[in-house]
Amino acid sequence: MNSFLQSIDPELAAIQEEGQVKLIAFIKNRPLNYSKFIQITTKFGFSDEQCRELLNLSRNSFYRLKRTSVIDSQSSFRVIELANIWNLGLSAFDNQEETLVKWLNSSNKMIGNKTPKDLLTTGLGFSFVEQELLRIEHGIY
């Protein structure tokens, strides 16, 4: 079970356990609110600009979102992906949040001296970070 997602939204975490189809239907009917997005992005240490990039929004749309408080379905899935990355990272780094945050913010030559956190604005970047964390977890790095 996704323990970080469980702490943000227990009902959503339970639905995720039931599978992707149920999760998609749930999110389409009940997108997450902005405060849940902020809970996860705060863990990662994302700035407002990075949060805006994560949601693929213009500055005006992002600041409007902060007032409306509900994020769309696609952005809700991004929150779930971030929670999954967080839990995978904790597993890879033996539940050491500080070590995980340091790794997320350390530049890496393999990715053009960017940080893993920088890559989390695209689907391909998510996949790369996930694969790197799996390698670390299994001692292949």
C-alpha positions in Angstrom: 0.0 0.0 0.0 1.1 3.5 -0.7 1.6 4.8 2.8 2.2 8.4 1.8 -0.9 8.5 -0.3 -2.7 6.8 2.6 -1.7 9.7 4.8 -3.0 12.2 2.3 -6.2 10.5 1.2 -7.1 7.0 2.7 -10.0 6.5 0.3 -7.9 7.2 -2.7 -5.1 4.9 -1.5 -7.7 2.1 -1.0 -9.0 2.6 -4.6 -5.5 2.5 -6.0 -5.0 -0.9 -4.4 -8.1 -2.1 -6.4 -6.5 -1.3 -9.8 -6.0 1.3 -12.5 -9.5 1.1 -13.9 -11.2 1.9 -10.6 -8.6 4.6 -9.9 -9.3 6.3 -13.2 -13.0 6.3 -12.6 -12.6 7.5 -9.1 -10.3 10.4 -10.1 -12.6 11.4 -13.0 -15.5 11.7 -10.6 -13.6 13.2 -7.7 -10.4 15.1 -8.6 -8.1 16.0 -5.7 -8.0 19.4 -4.1 -5.1 21.7 -4.3 -4.1 21.1 -0.6 -3.3 17.5 -1.3 -1.1 18.6 -4.2 0.7 21.0 -1.8 1.2 18.2 0.8 3.2 16.1 -1.7 5.1 18.9 -3.4 6.2 20.2 0.0 7.8 16.9 0.8 9.8 17.1 -2.4 10.6 20.8 -1.8 9.1 22.0 -5.0 9.0 25.8 -5.6 5.8 27.4 -6.9 7.5 27.5 -10.4 8.2 23.8 -10.2 4.7 23.1 -9.1 3.4 25.0 -12.0 5.6 23.0 -14.4 4.4 19.7 -12.8 0.9 20.6 -13.6 1.8 22.0 -17.0 0.0 25.3 -16.4 0.7 28.9 -17.3 1.4 31.3 -14.4 -2.0 32.8 -14.6 -3.7 29.4 -14.7 -1.6 28.2 -11.8 -2.5 31.2 -9.6 -6.1 30.8 -10.5 -5.9 27.2 -9.5 -4.6 28.2 -6.1 -7.9 30.1 -5.6 -10.3 27.5 -6.9 -8.6 24.7 -4.9 -9.6 21.7 -7.2 -7.1 20.3 -9.6 -8.1 18.4 -12.8 -8.0 14.7 -13.3 -4.6 14.7 -15.1 -3.0 16.7 -12.3 -4.6 14.4 -9.7 -2.8 11.5 -11.4 0.4 13.4 -11.2 -0.1 13.7 -7.4 -0.5 9.9 -7.2 2.6 9.4 -9.3 4.6 11.7 -7.0 3.3 9.8 -3.9 4.4 6.6 -5.6 7.9 8.0 -6.4 8.2 9.2 -2.7 7.4 5.8 -1.3 9.7 4.1 -3.8 12.5 6.5 -2.8 11.9 5.9 0.9 12.2 2.2 0.2 15.4 2.7 -1.8 16.9 4.8 0.9 15.8 2.8 4.0 13.1 5.3 5.1 15.7 8.1 5.3 13.7 11.1 4.1 16.8 13.4 4.3 18.8 11.1 2.1 16.0 10.8 -0.4 15.6 14.6 -0.6 19.4 15.0 -1.0 19.4 12.5 -3.8 16.4 14.2 -5.5 18.3 17.5 -5.4 21.8 16.3 -6.4 22.8 17.0 -10.0 23.6 13.9 -12.0 26.1 13.7 -15.0 24.0 11.0 -16.7 21.1 13.5 -17.0 23.0 16.5 -18.2 23.8 17.8 -14.6 20.1 18.1 -13.8 18.6 16.8 -10.6 16.2 13.8 -10.5 13.6 16.3 -9.1 14.0 18.4 -12.3 12.9 15.4 -14.4 9.6 14.9 -12.6 7.9 17.4 -14.8 7.4 14.8 -17.7 6.2 11.3 -18.0 9.6 10.2 -19.4 11.3 11.9 -16.4 9.1 10.1 -14.0 10.0 6.8 -15.6 13.7 7.6 -15.4 13.5 8.5 -11.7 11.5 5.4 -11.0 14.0 3.2 -12.8 16.9 4.8 -10.9 15.2 4.3 -7.6 14.6 0.7 -8.4 18.2 0.2 -9.3 19.3 1.8 -6.0 16.8 -0.3 -4.1 18.2 -3.5 -5.7 21.9 -2.4 -5.4 22.4 -1.9 -9.2 23.9 1.6 -9.6 
